Amino acid sequence: MTDNTQKKSKPVSLRPDLEPTIRKLPTGSGVYLFRDKRGRVLYVGKAANLRSRVRSYFREKGDGRASVPILRRHVDSIETILADSEREALLLEDALIKDHAPRYNIRLRDDKSFLFIRLRQDHSWPYVQVLRRPKKDGNPTYGPFPSAFAARQTVKELHAIFPLRTCSNNKFAHRSRPCLDHQIGRCPAPCVGLISDEAYQDMVDGARKFLAGDRSELKRQLKDNMAKAAADLRYEDAARYRDRLTALDETAEKKTVLRFGRGSADAWGVSGDQQHAAISILHSIQGQLFDTQTFPGLSANAGQIELAPVILQYYQDGRLIPETILVQDLPPDAELVQSILSERRGKQVNLLAPQRGDRARLLQLAVRNAQAAFNSRDTSSYAEVARYLEQKLRLPREPVEIECYDVSVHQGAEPVGVVVHFSHGNEDKNRRRRYRLQAGDGQGDVQWMQEMLTRRLQRGIREDTLPDLIVLDGGIAQLNGVLAVMKELEIEWQRVPVVALAKARTDYGNDDQEDASSERIFLPGRRNPVVLNPGSGVFNLMVSIRDATHAGAIGYHRRRGRSRLLAGLEQIDGMGPARRASLLETYPDLAAVADQTADRIARAAGIPENVAARVLRRIQELQADGGLDTLNPAESDS
C-alpha cells in the first residue's frame, strides 16, 4: 500500500556549519551578537526567542533585508546574553550597539554636528550664542537644531523681538560709544549704560521664554507689561512692548502656514519595498514645523524596519527628545521605549500612532517625505555595489569597510597624507586621519604613499583594524610601491586587497570638445585597468571616496596656513598670546582688519596703537602678496 501523503520538507540551512551552534542556543528572551572570524561584532539584535530568531537569518525566506546575505556569509560565531525582562533586553541591545557600532545595524548617522543656542547668563549683561558642543556650566542651552539655518533663524527672530547685545565680551568691555547696531535699533547699548539693568533683565527673561517655546505665556506677559507701562504714563516703554508684540506676531505668522497641534513632536515616516526603506523625521515645536531629516537607503524586511532600537539609538548624545513621537504603527516594545526615553528626558514621552487630527496630518507628511526620498534614491543599493566590486576586482570578500589614501602637497612643500573611511558606502568622518610626511630630496608621491601605508598597516596588524579594501588615489606606480610595503610586512593581498584609482583622462577630439573617459581602477598583475561606467553606483562611490580625500587635504592645509599666520602675528613685537586672543575675538574674520585704521583696531581689541599699526602692516603685506585667504577661518572637516 502506497502512502501518498508527502511529508513536509524540512527548511534547509544556508550555513550548515553553524547549525550545531544554533541548536544549542537558549529559547528565552535576550540579545544575540554575530561576530566575524576576527571576533568583531557584526550585528546586535534582541529577541523573545533567541534560538528561533537567530535561525531565521540562515533560512531561505527567514529575513528579507538586503544586508542579510552579506551578513550571513561573514558570521563566524554567535553569542547570546539572556535577559530577565524585555526592558533589560532592549536596554542591553541599545548599549551594545552604541559600544560596538556594528556595521550591519541601522545607524541614523548625520554628516553634521548639531547646533545649540546658549543663553549666557554668567555675564552681568547676558547674550545668546550659537555653538556645536554644549557646556555644562549652568547656562540654559536649547537644542539641538537639526540644521544651522534653523538655529540661526531662531536667533535672528529672537533679536528682532529682544535685541540683546551681540558683541564679544572684549569689545563690550572696551567700547566708549554706541555701535552701529544701536543706531539702527538692534541693540539697547548696555555697554555705555543706555539701558537699565532691570529693563535689560526683562528682555533676558523674554528671550528665555522665547527659546523655551512658551510663546503664549510670553505674549500674555508682554501685553500686561504694555498695559502697566501705559497706565503709569511710561509711553516709550509701552511702545517698546507694543513693538515686541508686533514682532512676535509677525514671527508666528511666518510659521503658521502649517500647524500640527501643540507641544513638541517628532513624526517618523517610513517607506520602502521588500529589501530597502527610507526614514523621514519631521520636527515640530508648538505645532510649528521647523526642520526635517531624511535617511534613505536603509535595509528593511518586507518594507518594515524594527523601530524600537533605531529610535533609542537616535535619541541619545544630547539630542532633543520631544514630548511626543509619532509613528505609523506602534512597535511591540512601545511601552518600554516610552519608559526609557522618559527617563532620558526627565519628563513623560509618549509614543503614538495617530489616526486623525493635526498629528495624523504631520505623520502623513513625514510618510510622503519618506516616499519621495525612497523614490529618488540611487536604485543601485550598496549591497549590489559591493557585490559588483567583489566580482569585478576579484576581491576575497564584499568590501563593507573601505579606506582611501591620498598624498597632498601645498605650494611644493609640506606633504600630508589623508585617509578617509567609508562604511556601507557612507563616510565615517570620525575615522578620517592625516599623516604628516617627511619632505626631502628623493621624496615623491610614491615614497610618501609607502610611508603612510607602512604606518597604517603596522597599526592595523597590532589593533586588528584592517579594512576590507584599500584604495589609493593614484596610478600603477603608487600601487606597486604599496605592494612592496605589503610584501615587506608579509601581508597577503587576499588579507587586505589594495587597488589604485586613477583620475579620468581628458582628450580633445577633432571638434575640440572635451571628452572625459571613465574612472579606472588598477589591479596588481593586470596591465589593463578596470573601467567604471559613468553614472553607475560603483562609479559614484569611487568618485565620492576620492572627493572626500581631497576635501580632507584642503581643510588640513587651510588650518595649517592659518596656524602659521597666527604664529607670525604672535612674533610681532608686543603681540603676545593674550593680545592675539583679543584680536581674534574682536575680528573673527581677520580679513576685515585690513580695512581698519590702527587707532580703531587698538580701541576695539584693547591693544596699544603702535602694536595695532604693526599688525595692520603685516596683514596688508599679506594682502599684497595674495596670501590673505589664509586668514579666513578654516573649513571644518570633522
Summary of the structure (lengths in Angstrom):
residues: 638
radius of gyration: 30.2
end to end distance: 76.2
largest distance: 115.0
contacts: 1931
relative contact order: 0.07
helix: 44%
strand: 19%
